[in-house]
């Protein structure tokens, strides 16, 4: 495996980097990363060691244990034949979010995921960019 990082924009405060995880001539995972110096004069967006509440609205959505009622993709699951990453990851999609929205809003497809048998690490974070459903699922096109 080889990680290739390409700076797309180098700014004074924020830079954009494309990252690819390559295996031979094949790109296995591609991610776009936004980088910048942290603001040291504001409170952190994630919970601190002191146990303060998070101001990041996403933290409650990313619990360390899977939410109740989400079945893992595996034998008998409707997505068993299309999500091959489920062989190495515990992936639990919320199938209720797969239906096209009737209110005109953007599609929302939610997953809970972690690697099987090992703790998540930085490379797993890159892989998570490839766990999401194809864009066409949001408009009910599965083919």
C-alpha positions in Angstrom: 0.0 0.0 0.0 1.1 3.5 -0.8 -0.3 6.8 0.4 0.0 9.7 -2.1 -0.9 13.2 -0.9 -1.2 16.1 -3.4 -1.6 19.7 -2.2 -4.4 21.2 -4.3 -4.4 24.7 -2.6 -1.9 26.1 -0.2 -3.5 29.1 1.5 -2.4 31.4 4.3 -4.9 29.9 6.7 -6.4 26.8 5.1 -5.0 24.3 2.6 -6.6 21.5 0.6 -5.0 18.2 0.1 -6.1 15.1 -2.0 -5.0 11.8 -0.5 -5.0 8.4 -2.2 -4.4 5.0 -0.7 -3.0 3.0 -3.6 -2.4 -0.7 -4.0 -0.3 -1.3 -7.0 -1.8 0.6 -9.9 -5.2 0.7 -8.3 -6.6 3.5 -6.1 -8.4 1.9 -3.2 -9.5 5.0 -1.2 -9.5 8.7 -2.2 -10.1 11.5 0.3 -10.1 15.3 0.2 -8.7 16.9 3.4 -9.0 20.5 4.6 -6.1 21.5 6.8 -5.5 24.6 8.9 -4.0 25.9 12.1 -6.4 25.3 15.0 -7.9 28.3 16.7 -6.2 28.3 20.1 -8.5 31.0 21.6 -11.8 29.1 21.3 -12.9 25.9 23.1 -12.4 22.6 21.4 -15.1 21.0 19.3 -14.7 17.6 20.9 -15.1 16.5 24.5 -12.1 17.2 26.7 -10.3 14.9 29.2 -12.0 17.0 31.9 -15.4 15.8 30.8 -16.9 19.1 29.4 -19.8 18.8 27.0 -19.0 18.9 23.3 -20.1 21.8 21.2 -19.8 19.7 18.1 -23.3 18.6 17.0 -21.9 15.5 15.2 -20.5 13.9 18.3 -23.8 12.5 19.5 -24.2 10.8 16.1 -20.9 9.0 16.4 -21.2 6.8 19.5 -18.6 4.1 20.2 -21.2 1.4 20.3 -23.7 0.7 17.5 -27.1 2.3 18.0 -29.9 -0.2 18.9 -31.8 -1.7 16.0 -29.1 -1.4 13.3 -28.3 -4.8 11.9 -24.8 -5.5 10.6 -24.4 -6.1 6.9 -23.8 -9.9 6.7 -25.6 -13.1 5.7 -29.3 -12.4 5.1 -28.9 -8.6 5.1 -30.4 -6.8 2.0 -27.0 -5.2 1.2 -24.9 -8.3 1.7 -24.1 -8.7 -2.0 -23.1 -5.1 -2.7 -21.1 -4.0 0.3 -17.9 -6.0 0.2 -16.2 -3.9 2.9 -18.5 -5.6 5.4 -16.1 -8.6 5.3 -13.6 -6.6 7.2 -15.7 -4.0 8.9 -18.8 -4.0 11.1 -21.1 -1.8 9.0 -24.6 -1.0 10.2 -26.6 1.1 7.8 -29.8 2.8 8.9 -32.1 1.5 6.1 -34.8 4.0 7.0 -32.6 6.8 5.6 -32.2 5.1 2.2 -35.7 6.1 0.9 -35.8 9.2 -1.3 -36.9 12.2 0.7 -40.4 13.6 0.0 -39.6 17.1 1.4 -37.1 18.0 -1.4 -34.1 18.0 1.0 -30.8 16.3 0.2 -30.6 12.5 0.7 -29.3 11.4 4.1 -27.7 7.9 4.3 -26.4 7.0 7.8 -23.9 4.3 8.8 -22.3 3.1 12.0 -19.0 1.4 11.2 -15.7 0.2 12.7 -13.1 -2.4 11.8 -13.7 -6.0 12.9 -11.3 -7.3 15.5 -9.0 -4.2 15.8 -9.2 -0.6 17.1 -9.8 2.1 14.5 -6.8 4.1 13.4 -5.8 6.8 11.0 -5.9 4.6 7.9 -9.4 3.4 9.0 -10.4 7.0 8.9 -9.3 7.2 5.3 -11.2 4.0 4.5 -14.4 5.5 6.0 -14.6 7.8 3.0 -15.2 4.8 0.9 -17.9 3.2 3.1 -20.7 5.5 2.1 -23.3 4.4 -0.5 -22.9 5.5 -4.1 -24.4 8.9 -4.8 -27.0 7.3 -7.0 -28.6 5.6 -3.9 -29.9 9.0 -2.8 -32.1 9.1 -5.9 -33.2 5.5 -5.7 -30.9 4.2 -8.5 -29.2 1.0 -7.3 -27.8 -0.3 -10.7 
